[in-house]
Every structure is written in C-alpha cells, then in structure tokens.
Amino acid sequence: MTVKEFFFSLPQRVSSDKLQGVETRFHFEITGSGNYTLKISDGTLSVAEGLQGEASCVVKISEENMEKILSKELNPMTAVFTGKLKISKPSELIRYAAMLGLA
C-alpha cells in the first residue's frame, strides 16, 4: 500500500463510532509523496491532498520511512527518537494513532 492509498483508505477503515466527539486536524508532510490533511469532525474523517486549515498536529516524515512504519518495519517511537519522524504535538497523535492504524 502506498502512502497516498493509506491516507485515502482511512475514511472507509475507521469506524464512525470511534469518531464521535472527536475534533482534530492533522497535517502530514511526507517528503517524496506530498502533503495530506486529515480532518476528524462531527463523526466524519476526511482526507485531502495539500495542507488545509490550521492543524492541531503536524507530522513530518519521508515517504520511505512512512512506508516502513505502515509495513511494521520501523517502530514509530524509534523513528521519533532517531529524528526520522517529527511530530509537533506528540500527545495529539498518540491519542489517535491506534484508531488510524499508525500504532
């Protein structure tokens, strides 16, 4: 699965029950793949190319390392500690990582 396929498959993979009461927006800056905005609002998860609106959390990573995290070849915490993954507000991402398939 490519990084783009991962992001655009999220609305179908995440149960709307888990989205109730959640209001957040993530910007994913993926070097080599592009930028993506993931918004959760009113029980709906939407994904768009580009950076839209003001993010609650900004995630920066290379396409190669993102693919390694998605395939479980790279542990997200190891990526953070080695500087391969930069997160502006780690607590925000950690709160939703499992729901999004990133943990």
Number of C-alpha atoms within 10 A of each C-alpha: 10 12 18 16 9 15 19 16 14 17 17 10 13 15 15 13 9 12 17 13 12 15 14 17 22 23 26 22 20 20 14 11 15 15 18 22 22 22 21 19 14 12 14 18 21 16 20 14 15 14 17 16 11 12 17 15 17 20 19 18 21 16 18 15 19 24 17 15 19 18 12 12 11 15 15 20 13 11 17 14 10 10 12 17 19 16 17 14 13 13 11 16 20 12 10 16 13 10 15 16 13 16 15
